[in-house]
């Protein structure tokens, strides 16, 4: 699934929407002390009150929210796994009887509870439904064409949510005219911040892909490897931050720890060029040969494929690994380049890095940032100060 497919599906999670039908909802309450099922309940989603439906819709949208490779990860299932979750989920998807479906979902719950102790009571929610995506819009002139032809995607979505103790409150009773302590013992289920979740199957090119699953993590760039391997039986993968860190370490191992801002800016420009040339295709990936070409084109000398292959092997332990180009460039990972000094930390976009220099002024190291307009600090215009005559020659 790409971000467009995920966004389109997420938008359909709203009440009374004919493009997405939730048939059944299965809630399982887990006690933290025993890590056992305390209660389970399966209902037709339509039997819920509208207020409850709205709360759950918010929850389901949260499961499908976030950037790919940061909070959402499309994972391949492992092969030849005993008691495979891929098979269990597929059987649950095609089961005609509700009892069969809930029995299969409880098998997934058992995997979640095996050798696991939660810090709080948790609620695991499964829904089974159908996502209908328009195939093409029929001509309005054709009589009786009220509905578009659609792709039909049966799916199972899972969300795990923590519970919270109710707040202790003091109330005022208008009738009795007295203050009362509000005694509430029922735990609150936090539906706005899922711990984890998944969508099965993945949807690729308008077709359901039962060999892949969309995994959702509660915290950006933090994967629950036990959940991925032992619960949903999927293959490991690197996060966007892992890709970025690996790229930086590979460049350091080949080009050294020191690099001027112009060369570093050239590196990011070259990766950006690759991304822009492949805008309409899949996310471009860079192997060690591609990275070698990027660095050579950026002006880094004495780089060859043998060095790059060794660097990939030492940093990632896989010389055949391919880095996603979108994960390498900070602006594509919703981050800026961080410039760290003892005086201050500065964030700057990669395309503006070429305007930054480290220079020497009166025997001191200074950071020089070229600007084209008056700089403002707290609404005040800064007064220019002439410290040297030829700024263009500094730091070269």
Secondary structure, 3 states (H helix, E strand, C coil): CCHHHHHHHHHCCCCCCCCEEEEEEEEEEEECCCCEEEEEEEEEHHHCCHHHHHHHHHHHHHHCCCCECCCEEEEEECCCCCCCHHHHHHHHHHCCCHHHHHHHHHHHHHHHHCCCCCCCCEEEEEEEEEEEEEEECCCCCCCCCCCCEEEEEEEEEEEEEEEECCCCEEEEECCCCEEEEECCCCCEECCCCCCEEEEECEEECCEEECCEEEEEECCCCCCCHHHHHHHCCECCCCCHHHHHHHHHHHHHHHHCCCCCHHHHHHHHHHHHHHHHHCCCCCCCEECHHHHHHHHHHCCCCCCCHHHHHHHHHHHHCCCCCCEEHHHHCHHHHCCCEEEECCCCEEEECHHHHHHEEEEEECCEEEEEECCCCCCEECCEECCCCCCCCCHHHCCC
